[in-house]
């Protein structure tokens, strides 16, 4: 069993390296594609801040809407093609961070995106018992983000954004 796990990790690393190499050759958005792959790699650790900053910069209001749409498409493609819970979870974390801390244009474009990228009801990683358990968590996290977007679509109000702005103000004087 341990050799199978190490084989899967090596295979994931090779896939990530290949994807980065292909992005450097074939993509018009090389930096963004590389940042997405590196932020959502197969390594069991949080996405690195420098990659998240590159993705956030690509989805800022200063960029054309086509660039933001491409970023959403690339994240959607990464999420739909993977069968690895680590990659799926990291992709959801990237989307969540962009919703929380990114430009409002990302959320607007995500709402306008024709397909529901966070719909993970059939996601399953059955490579190990822990992967099976984590798959359920990934599905739940995707559903949370999807419902948060749906609430924003209906109410035009983001509760979490208000909570974050209150935390940034610090304690009030009495």
C-alpha positions in Angstrom: 0.0 0.0 0.0 2.8 2.4 0.8 4.4 1.8 -2.6 1.1 2.6 -4.3 0.9 5.9 -2.4 4.4 6.9 -3.3 3.7 5.9 -6.9 0.6 8.2 -6.9 2.6 11.1 -5.5 5.4 10.6 -8.1 2.8 10.4 -10.8 1.1 13.6 -9.6 4.4 15.4 -9.5 5.2 14.3 -13.1 1.7 15.4 -14.2 2.2 18.8 -12.6 5.6 19.2 -14.2 4.3 18.2 -17.6 1.4 20.6 -17.3 3.7 23.5 -16.4 6.0 22.7 -19.3 3.0 22.5 -21.7 1.7 25.8 -20.4 5.0 27.5 -21.0 5.0 26.3 -24.6 1.3 26.4 -25.7 -0.4 29.1 -23.6 -1.1 32.8 -24.3 -1.5 33.1 -20.5 1.8 31.3 -19.5 2.2 33.0 -16.1 -1.4 32.5 -15.1 -1.5 28.8 -16.2 1.8 28.1 -14.4 0.6 29.9 -11.2 -2.7 27.9 -11.2 -0.9 24.6 -11.6 1.7 25.4 -9.0 -1.0 26.7 -6.5 -3.1 23.5 -7.0 -0.3 20.9 -7.2 -0.5 17.4 -5.8 1.6 18.3 -2.7 -0.3 18.1 0.6 0.3 21.6 1.8 -1.5 25.0 1.4 -1.2 26.9 -1.9 1.9 29.2 -1.8 1.2 32.9 -1.4 3.3 34.0 -4.4 1.1 31.8 -6.7 -2.1 33.1 -5.1 -0.8 36.7 -5.6 -0.2 36.0 -9.3 -3.7 34.6 -9.7 -5.2 37.5 -7.8 -3.3 40.0 -10.0 -4.6 38.3 -13.1 -8.2 38.7 -11.8 -7.9 42.4 -10.8 -10.1 45.1 -12.2 -7.1 46.5 -14.0 -7.1 43.5 -16.3 -9.5 42.9 -19.2 -12.6 40.9 -18.4 -11.3 38.3 -20.9 -8.3 37.6 -18.7 -10.6 37.1 -15.7 -12.8 34.8 -17.7 -9.8 32.8 -18.8 -8.7 32.4 -15.2 -12.1 31.1 -14.2 -12.0 28.7 -17.2 -8.6 27.5 -16.2 -9.6 26.9 -12.6 -12.8 25.1 -13.8 -10.8 22.9 -16.2 -8.3 22.0 -13.4 -11.2 21.1 -11.0 -13.1 19.1 -13.6 -10.2 17.0 -14.8 -8.7 16.0 -11.4 -9.5 12.9 -9.5 -7.1 13.8 -6.7 -8.7 15.3 -3.5 -5.6 17.4 -2.8 -5.8 19.2 -6.2 -9.6 19.6 -5.9 -9.3 21.1 -2.4 -6.5 23.4 -3.3 -8.5 24.7 -6.3 -11.5 25.4 -4.1 -9.2 27.2 -1.6 -7.9 29.4 -4.5 -11.5 30.2 -5.6 -12.5 30.9 -2.0 -9.5 33.2 -1.4 -10.3 35.1 -4.7 -13.9 35.5 -3.6 -12.8 36.7 -0.1 -9.8 38.8 -0.9 -9.9 39.4 -4.6 -11.4 42.0 -6.8 -15.2 42.0 -7.0 -14.9 41.6 -10.8 -13.8 38.0 -10.2 -17.0 37.2 -8.3 -19.1 39.0 -11.0 -17.4 37.0 -13.8 -17.8 33.8 -11.8 -21.5 34.5 -11.5 -21.7 35.1 -15.2 -19.8 31.9 -16.0 -22.2 29.6 -17.9 -21.3 26.3 -16.1 -21.3 25.7 -12.4 -17.6 25.1 -11.8 -18.0 24.2 -8.1 -20.5 21.5 -8.7 -18.7 18.5 -7.3 -21.5 16.1 -6.4 -19.8 13.2 -8.2 -16.3 13.9 -7.1 -14.5 10.8 -5.7 -10.9 9.9 -4.9 -10.9 6.3 -3.9 -7.2 5.8 -3.8 -7.2 5.3 0.0 -9.6 5.4 2.9 -8.4 8.9 3.9 -8.8 10.0 0.3 -12.4 8.7 0.3 -13.1 10.7 3.5 -11.5 13.8 2.1 -13.5 13.5 -1.1 -16.7 13.9 1.0 -15.2 17.1 2.5 -14.2 18.4 -1.0 -17.8 17.9 -2.2 -19.2 19.7 0.9 -16.7 22.6 0.5 -17.7 23.0 -3.2 -21.3 23.0 -2.2 -20.7 25.7 0.4 -18.9 27.9 -2.1 -21.6 27.3 -4.7 -24.4 28.2 -2.2 -22.4 31.3 -1.1 -22.3 32.5 -4.8 -26.0 31.7 -5.2 -26.9 33.8 -2.1 -24.8 36.7 -3.5 -26.6 36.2 -6.9 -30.0 36.6 -5.2 -29.3 39.0 -2.5 -26.4 41.1 -4.1 -24.9 41.1 -0.6 -21.9 39.2 0.8 -22.1 38.6 4.5 -18.5 37.3 4.7 -17.1 40.5 3.1 -18.8 42.6 5.7 -17.5 40.4 8.5 -13.9 40.7 7.2 -14.2 44.5 6.9 -15.3 44.7 10.6 -12.4 42.5 11.7 -10.0 44.8 9.9 -11.2 47.9 11.7 -10.1 46.5 15.1 -11.8 47.0 18.5 -13.9 50.1 18.9 -13.3 52.6 21.7 -16.0 52.8 24.3 
